[in-house]
Amino acid sequence: MAIIRRDHHDTYPPGPSYTRRRRQRRVPFLKRLQVSHWPIHLILLIGGFFWVYPFLWVTGSALKSTSGFFDEGLNVIPKEFQWDNFVNAWNEASFGQYFINTIVITTLTVTAVVALSSMAGYALARTSFPGKRLVLGLFAVLYFIPGGYSIVPVFDLLQRVNLIGTIWAVVVVQIAGGVPFHAILFMGYFLTMDHEVEEAARVDGATFHQLFWRVMFPLAQPMTATIALLTFMSSWNNFQGPLVFTLGDETQRTLAVGLYAFIGENSTQWTYLCAGSVIALAPIVLIYIFLQRYFVDAVSGAVK
């Protein structure tokens, strides 16, 4: 009778009892690991508090009286709510006009950047042409060039086409600066999408433009929301462009420039300044709350 020896290097699929023993050994370790997380959670909570507290303090200070602003110190909740601060900041301090200018600039910028970068990203993902790698390299390089280095030639170019002193100068510069990098993000997202849907649309007789706008662009909703949010935040908070290209015209100011000018023009009206800050911050916070769920899907799809 042949004797079969089992070498210690031979491997066999583990049975149910082996799997149960492995799970029993892992459970205590996982429990210890979860218990050891509480210092990290505590540190994150403390850090989050210091991160959120300035916004809460500004919001509370916007509702304080002029005397209460200095007397109540770092208290977040005012003793008496002064809702008139927002009305006065909107009308007397011209934050209403600044808000409208910012809305117009941001809306035009977001719409153009999403449309142009999505089309460019889809073309880069689905077509091949001479110099494609060169285009991608230039797009990446443009993103890392600081805006201050190109502000003089851009100013000269806009002056030649008679756009200086208008909000259109700000819109054009923001669109030109936002399309290259966001086109790369769209390209990465489209590369992760299957070709079966496109092939089915082509069989049904869809043209290249119909295929993009009616099929691919709606499927890229997570990336579209992410690009829209990033562009919105960049345009809404832009300070250098509106300050330089509008030449300090009060009727063309945005919220960022208006807040800066308000410090010098109304240095004693701190409650109005806080109210203006809340007006400038509130849209960003609200939009981020509603669109944050798209971030994970979009970023994970772009980096695959």
C-alpha positions, 0 to 999 in steps of 0.5 A: 500500500502506497503511503502518501506523505503531506508536505508542509508546503502543500496548501489545501482550501480551508474548511468551515472550522478553519474559517470560524477559528480565524474569525474568532481570533480576529474579533478581539483584535477588531474590538481593540482596534475600534476602542483605540479609535476614540483618541483620533475621534476626539482630536477630530472633534476638537479640530472640527470645533476650531474650524467651525467656530469662526463661522459661528462667531461671525454669524452671531456677531452679525446679529449683535448691536454695535456695543454688544459686538465689543462687550460680548466678546467671543460669545456666539449667541448674542443677547439681543438679535439685531436683524436690521444689520443684514438689511443695512448691510444689503442697502446702505453698504451696497452688499446687495449690488455686490451680491448681484454682480457676483451671482452674474459672474459666477453663473456665467462662469460655471455654465461656460466652464461645465459646457466647454470642459465637458465637451473637451474632456469627451473629445480627449477621451474618445478621439485620437488626433496628432498632438493629443499628448501635447495638448494634455501636457499644456493643460496640466502645465497651465494649471500649475502657473500662478495667476499673478505671473500672467496678469499683466499680459492678460490685462493688456489683451483685455484692454485691447478688446475694450473689456477692462472695466466690465464684469465681462473681463472677469468672466472671460479670464475665469473661463479661460483659467478653469476649462483646461484642468476641468477638461482633464477631470472630465476626460478621466471620468469618461474613460471609466465609462463603458462603450456599450451605451455609445455603440447602442446610440450609434446603432440608433442613428445618433450623431456625435453631438446627440450622443454626447448631449443626450447620452454621455453628458447626463451619465456624467452627472456626478462629475458635472456636479463636482466641476460646477461646485469647484468652479462656483467656489473659485469664482465666488471667492475670486478677489484678484480678478474683479479687483484688477480688471474692473479698476475698482469701479464700485458698481462692478464690485463683487462680494470679495472686493466689496468686503475688502473695500468696506474695511477701509470705508466703514472701519467702525461698522463691524456688525455690518461687515460680519453681516456682509461676510455671512451673505458672502459665505452662506451660498457656498455652505448651502450649495456644498451641503446639497452637492457634497454627495457627488464628490466621492463618485466623481473623484473615484471615477476620475482617478481610475 
